[in-house]
Amino acid sequence: MSAVIEFYLPADPYGELSNFAPFPILLGGKRWPTSEHDFQAQ
């Protein structure tokens, strides 16, 4: 059985994988402050 990595808040362990982590992403030539911003815009 494999271990499950749970994350939600950026301050939690593995928080850098959270969709709320403050790392910008570039998709389709547009810069989004977080992946959550892109998700909500869709």
C-alpha atoms as a printed R data frame, in Angstrom:
   type eleno elety resid chain resno       x      y       z
1  ATOM     1    CA   MET     A     1   0.000  0.000   0.000
2  ATOM     2    CA   SER     A     2   1.419  3.380  -0.952
3  ATOM     3    CA   ALA     A     3   1.464  6.404   1.327
4  ATOM     4    CA   VAL     A     4  -1.006  9.200   0.665
5  ATOM     5    CA   ILE     A     5   0.294 12.772   0.655
6  ATOM     6    CA   GLU     A     6  -2.434 15.125   1.833
7  ATOM     7    CA   PHE     A     7  -2.051 18.869   1.352
8  ATOM     8    CA   TYR     A     8  -4.355 21.825   1.183
9  ATOM     9    CA   LEU     A     9  -2.911 24.923   2.787
10 ATOM    10    CA   PRO     A    10   0.405 26.330   1.593
11 ATOM    11    CA   ALA     A    11   1.684 26.299   5.200
12 ATOM    12    CA   ASP     A    12   0.991 22.549   5.569
13 ATOM    13    CA   PRO     A    13   3.597 19.894   4.820
14 ATOM    14    CA   TYR     A    14   3.864 19.615   1.027
15 ATOM    15    CA   GLY     A    15   1.948 22.915   0.810
16 ATOM    16    CA   GLU     A    16   3.990 23.936  -2.223
17 ATOM    17    CA   LEU     A    17   1.818 21.446  -4.136
18 ATOM    18    CA   SER     A    18  -1.391 23.189  -3.061
19 ATOM    19    CA   ASN     A    19  -3.405 24.980  -5.711
20 ATOM    20    CA   PHE     A    20  -3.292 27.989  -3.355
21 ATOM    21    CA   ALA     A    21   0.511 28.085  -3.163
22 ATOM    22    CA   PRO     A    22   1.779 31.536  -4.178
23 ATOM    23    CA   PHE     A    23   3.684 30.407  -7.256
24 ATOM    24    CA   PRO     A    24   2.681 31.886 -10.612
25 ATOM    25    CA   ILE     A    25   1.982 29.642 -13.579
26 ATOM    26    CA   LEU     A    26   2.043 30.406 -17.288
27 ATOM    27    CA   LEU     A    27  -0.690 28.804 -19.390
28 ATOM    28    CA   GLY     A    28  -1.649 29.756 -22.907
29 ATOM    29    CA   GLY     A    29   0.551 32.832 -22.786
30 ATOM    30    CA   LYS     A    30  -1.240 34.190 -19.708
31 ATOM    31    CA   ARG     A    31   0.363 34.486 -16.280
32 ATOM    32    CA   TRP     A    32  -1.770 33.424 -13.316
33 ATOM    33    CA   PRO     A    33  -0.796 34.198  -9.671
34 ATOM    34    CA   THR     A    34  -1.730 30.630  -8.631
35 ATOM    35    CA   SER     A    35  -3.124 27.549 -10.321
36 ATOM    36    CA   GLU     A    36  -6.371 28.210  -8.434
37 ATOM    37    CA   HIS     A    37  -6.760 31.541 -10.275
38 ATOM    38    CA   ASP     A    38  -6.557 29.727 -13.603
39 ATOM    39    CA   PHE     A    39  -8.966 27.052 -12.415
40 ATOM    40    CA   GLN     A    40 -11.568 29.594 -11.280
41 ATOM    41    CA   ALA     A    41 -11.239 31.566 -14.518
42 ATOM    42    CA   GLN     A    42 -12.152 28.486 -16.530
